């Protein structure tokens, strides 16, 4: 009985530490703004199977952005494919002057924010930030995803995808940066990722 209590306590403490560690901000260059817009182009890649799911590429995707938040998932329907979500910001949503006025967090595969006074018009917040479900193509990519810290600029290259799984389950990537609400997240088959700064 006592051993079980000790193990459970250690697991809870480890989970609390990991959750906190994931959301530590790095001391980044507060003057730097990511000027590049995400690039989405046609893809000719064929559907393929991965971990019992069929993945259909819909568009090639290349994004450089500041990591605003990251969230680990282990038990939902998509966790087998995508253990981590990134909330990313580019343009004005990569600016310290803007994001320092916002509380940003993630839960339930959603990216959320709150502010006292809007630092930008809502349309600009929506069109320059997004929650992205990351599916690592290999262990090297997964390792870099885990290493990335809030505040860092990352570059992700891969495919926006549609996924079909068992029992009718599916996940469909957004193909625009201007949508909001349900189905507005990008689902990315991540072929390459680098921490730029």
Secondary structure as the mmCIF struct_conf table of DSSP 4:
data_model
#
loop_
_struct_conf.conf_type_id
_struct_conf.id
_struct_conf.beg_label_comp_id
_struct_conf.beg_label_asym_id
_struct_conf.beg_label_seq_id
_struct_conf.end_label_comp_id
_struct_conf.end_label_asym_id
_struct_conf.end_label_seq_id
HELX_RH_AL_P HELX_RH_AL_P1 UNK A 2 UNK A 22
TURN_TY1_P TURN_TY1_P1 UNK A 23 UNK A 23
HELX_LH_PP_P HELX_LH_PP_P1 UNK A 24 UNK A 24
STRN STRN1 UNK A 25 UNK A 25
HELX_LH_PP_P HELX_LH_PP_P2 UNK A 26 UNK A 26
TURN_TY1_P TURN_TY1_P2 UNK A 30 UNK A 31
HELX_LH_PP_P HELX_LH_PP_P3 UNK A 36 UNK A 38
STRN STRN2 UNK A 39 UNK A 41
HELX_LH_PP_P HELX_LH_PP_P4 UNK A 45 UNK A 47
STRN STRN3 UNK A 48 UNK A 50
TURN_TY1_P TURN_TY1_P3 UNK A 51 UNK A 52
STRN STRN4 UNK A 53 UNK A 72
BEND BEND1 UNK A 74 UNK A 76
TURN_TY1_P TURN_TY1_P4 UNK A 77 UNK A 81
STRN STRN5 UNK A 84 UNK A 89
HELX_RH_3T_P HELX_RH_3T_P1 UNK A 91 UNK A 94
HELX_RH_AL_P HELX_RH_AL_P2 UNK A 96 UNK A 99
TURN_TY1_P TURN_TY1_P5 UNK A 100 UNK A 101
STRN STRN6 UNK A 103 UNK A 107
TURN_TY1_P TURN_TY1_P6 UNK A 108 UNK A 109
STRN STRN7 UNK A 110 UNK A 114
BEND BEND2 UNK A 116 UNK A 117
BEND BEND3 UNK A 119 UNK A 120
HELX_RH_AL_P HELX_RH_AL_P3 UNK A 122 UNK A 127
TURN_TY1_P TURN_TY1_P7 UNK A 128 UNK A 128
STRN STRN8 UNK A 129 UNK A 136
BEND BEND4 UNK A 137 UNK A 138
HELX_RH_AL_P HELX_RH_AL_P4 UNK A 139 UNK A 147
STRN STRN9 UNK A 150 UNK A 150
TURN_TY1_P TURN_TY1_P8 UNK A 151 UNK A 151
STRN STRN10 UNK A 153 UNK A 164
HELX_RH_3T_P HELX_RH_3T_P2 UNK A 166 UNK A 168
STRN STRN11 UNK A 170 UNK A 172
BEND BEND5 UNK A 177 UNK A 178
BEND BEND6 UNK A 181 UNK A 181
TURN_TY1_P TURN_TY1_P9 UNK A 182 UNK A 183
BEND BEND7 UNK A 185 UNK A 185
STRN STRN12 UNK A 186 UNK A 195
#
